[in-house]
Amino acid sequence: MPITGILVPLDGAGIAVSVLPTVVALARPMHTYVHLMAVVDLRKREIPSLYYAANVDDGADPRFDKEDTAPLVPRDARTTGPDALRRVERARAHLADLAGRLQALGIESSYEATIGDPMTDIVRLARRKRFGMIALSPHSRYAIGRGSGRGLGSVTDKVLHSSPIPVLVAPHLPDSPSRPSDLAIQTVIVGLDGSRAAETALGPARQISEACGAELVLLRAIGGRAREAAWAAGAERVGRNIDADFQNSVLRYLEDVSGRVGTPSVTVMGRGDEVTEILGAAQSRPAAIIVMASQGESGLTRWKLGSVTDSVIRQSTWPVVVVPSILAR
């Protein structure tokens, strides 16, 4: 499924806008449009001094590195019609300003602001308008719920688990240029484990690599759970070197995938565990983006803390594109 449009949910918090440099780095070379969306959740209080007003100030801190949350409205509180309308209009004005900035960079963009529930409305709009990708900041009010630090909140978890299209989780990039238009993706890293489900990431990764002129890195780790699984499968082979056999099979697999992917690529067999190798590859290469399937050899029907993809998302300081494994069916 080609990435023909990017849906960007924004909640008005300054930190949420930090997703836009990565969105720009994808949208411009891929010649795709961007649709900005705000879902005004009347169950949450709006604090204008912390949100919309600060984002349209060109003098504001461009790093947007302050995490913030929206407190819940008391159960007995009532939001009046005029108050709700003002919140929607404030959100709409915020999105209009950002859309104008994207258009100035040559990116076709549109926007909408509605009242609703971000938990369901984001994915519902993505399905209805057939976007090719959803882009979220992991530190927006949409992303932060229960917990803090590198934890993902309920909305982000909901989108990641229910989205039928790839989801980009893009944190603030500490080494990114001051202007979003200057960011260019130079490396696309695909995490593989030998399964068909994990190979679902190859299509979007190839599309991003070719459009951006970026190096495509196909990586498979042989340490950690992968090595444990190889030993479990080969325990009955007395007299055989299980590690050597496993490494040779991985090398053959990577060579096969490289031939099938249809574009020049570099293969890497990492000797550590999956998370360490993927994050290490991103750190050692310039301007990297990580592309992974939502589930792989483990066959998880729902992510949980500790799974490879989930761990990469939580620990990564680089953008991560999560491709739903259902696309492999």
N, C-alpha and C positions, 0 to 999 in steps of 0.2 A: 504494500500500500504506500504510494508516494506521499511525501510530506508536502501537501498542497496548501496548507494554511496552518497558522499557529494561533491557538487560543491562549491568551495571557490573563488569568484572573488576578486582579489587583484589589487590595482592600483599603488603600489610602495611606497605609503606614509607609514611612520613608524607606524602611529596609526592604519592602516588597519590590521596589523599583530596581533593586540591584540585579534582578533577573534580566533586565532589558539589554545590557551589553551582550550577553550570550545570545539572546533572541535576535539582536541586530546582526551578530556574527553569523548566524544561521540564515536568516531571512534574506539578506542582501545577495549572497552568492547563489542561493537556491531559488531566487526570484519568486518567493512566496509571500503571501500577504499576512498581516498580523491583525488580530481582532482582540481589542482590550475589553475586559469584562469586569464589572463590579456588581457583586451581590450584596445588597444592604441587608444585613441581618438585624432586625429590630429587637432581637433578644440581647444584643450587645450594645453597650453604651458607646456613643461616639464622642471622642475628645478632640475637637477641631484643632486645638493648639498643638497636638501631637501628630495629626494626620494630614488631611488634604492641604491645609494652608501652607504647611512647610514644604510640600513637594514642588510647588510652583515657584519657589524662591530660588533664583539662580545662584544665590549666595549660600545656599544650604550645603551642608557637608556632603560631597558627592559620594562618599564611601557608604552612606546609609548603613552603618554597622551597629546601630543600636537596636537590640531586640526589644520588642514590646508586645503586650497582649491587650486585648479588649476585655474589660470587666463585664460580667453579666449584669443585665438589668434586673433589679429586684422583682420577685414573682408578682407582687401586687402593683407594680408600676404599669402605666398605660402610655403608649406612644400615640399622640394625636395625629390626625391626618396631615395638618400643616407641618408638624415636626418630621414625619416620614417623608413628605414631599421635599422638604429642605435638605434632608440627608441624601436623597436620590439626586437632587440638582447639584449638590456639592460634589458628589461622586462623579456625576456626568461632566462637570466642569474640569475636574482633575483629569479624567480620561481624555477629554478633548485637548487639553494642553499637551499630554504625552503623545497622543496621536499626531498632533501637529509636528512635534519634534521628530517622530519617526518618518513622517512624510518629507520633512526637510532633508532626511538622509536618503531619500529615494525609495522608501518602503511603503507600499500600499497599506493603508491601515484604516480601521473603523473601530467603533466602540459602542457600548451599551451599558446602562446601569438599571438594575431592577431590584425590587424587594423580594427576598426569598431566603432559601436555606442553602448556603454554599456547599454543604455536605452532598446535596443531590443535584443542584442546579448546574454546577460546572460540567459534570459528566453528561447531564441531559442535553445541554446546549452543544457539547462536542459531538454527541450522536446526531442531533437534529440537523446541524449545519455541516456535518461531515468534515470536521477539521482533521488535519493529519498529525497534530501534536498539541499537547497541553503543556504550558510552561509555568512553573511555580518556583517561587523562592522558598527555601526551607525555613526562613526566619520571618515570614510575614504573619499577620494575625490569622490568616487562613491556615498557616502551617503550625503555629504554636498553640497547643491546647494544654492538656495535662502534661506536666513534666517540663524540663528546661534543658539548656545546654544543647546537645546534639540530638535530643529526642524529637520525634516527629509527632505533630498533633493529630487530632482526629480527622480533620478535613484532608490533610495530605495523605494520611493512611487510606481514607475512603477513596480518594481519587486514584491512588496507586493500585488499589485492589480492584476497583470496578471499571477503570478506564478501558475502552476497547481499542485505544490508540496509544502510541508512545507518549510517555510523560517525561518532560525535561525538568529535573530538579537542579536549579542553578544557584549556588551560594554566591555571596559577594566574593569577587576575585581580588585578593589583596594586592596582586601585582598587575592588575589590569590597567590599561592606559586611562588617562583622565577623561578622554572622549570616547563614548561607546563605539563610534564609527571606526576607531583605530584598532579595535580588537579583532584578531583574525585567528581562526582555528587552524592549527598546524598539524595536529596529531589526533587520530581517532583510534581509540583502543577498544577492542572487542574481547570481552571475557567469555571463554568457551570452556566446556567440560566434556565434550564428546557426545552430547545428547542432541537430538533433533530440536528439542525445546530451546536450548541455548543458542542454536544456530538461527533462531528467529531474529536475533539482533543483527545478522549480517546484512539484510536488505537495507534498513535505515542507515547502518554504518557506512555501507558502500555509497549510498546517496549523499550523505554528508561529506564523505571523503572526496568524492569526485567533484561535487559542487565547490568545495572550499579549497581544492588542490592540496589536501592534507594527506600525510602519510597514514596508511591504514595498517594497524598493528593487530595481528591475530594472536591472542595469548591464551595458553592453557597451563595451569599450574599442576605440578605433580606431587606436591607436598600436602600435608594436612589430611583432610578427609579423602582426597583423591588417592593418596598413597595407601591409606587404611583400606579403602574399597578394593584397590588392586591386590593387596595382600589377602584380603578376605576371599576374593574370587580365585586366587591362585594358591591357596593354602594346601590343596591336595596335590600340587605338582612337585613332587619330591625330586630334588636334584636340579631344579631349574632356578635361574637367577631371576626372581620375580621383579626386582627393581629394574634390571636391564631390559627385561621383556616389556615392562610397562613404559619405560622411556622410549623404546623403539616404536611401540605402538602409537604413542603420542606424537612422535616426530612424523610418522607416516600419516597420521590423522591431520596434523597441521598442514602438511604438504598437499593432501587431498583437498582440504578446505580452501587453501590458497588457490588451487587450480580451479575450484568451482565458483569462487566469489566473483570472478570475472573482471577484476581490476588489480593492478599491481599492489602487492602487500608484503609486509614483513612478518615472519612468524617468530614467536618467542615461547620457549618452554621454560616456565619459571619453576625453580626447585623448592620454593616455599609454599605456604598455604595460599588459597585463592585470593583472599582479601589483601594480604600483604603484597603479593605479586602485582595485582591490578593497581593498587595505590602507588606502589613503587614505580611501576612503568609510567604512570601519569606524572609523577614527580620528576622523573629523569628525562622527560621529553618536553619540548616546548608547546605551550598553549594547547593542552590536551583536553579532550572530551571523552568520557567513558560511555560505552554503549553496552547494555546487558539485557538479557531476557529476564522476565519477572520470576521465572523458575527454571531449574535445569535438572540435572541428574537426580537431585534429591526428591523430585516429584512432589514438592510441596503444593498443596491446593490453596494454602493461604500463607503469606509470609509471616514470619515470626522473628523476633529479635534473635540474632545468631545466624540466620540464613545468609548466604554469601551476598546476594543482591542488597538485602536490607542493611547489612553491615557496611557495605561499600557506600551506600547512600548516606548513612549516618556519620561515617568517618571522613568522607571525601571533602576536600576543599576545591575540587574541580567539578565542572558540570557533569551530571550523569543522566543519560537517556535510558529509561526503562521501557523495554518493548514487551507488551503482553504476550505471553507464550501461546495464548489462544490463537494467535495469527498463524501458528505452525500447523493448525488442524485443517 
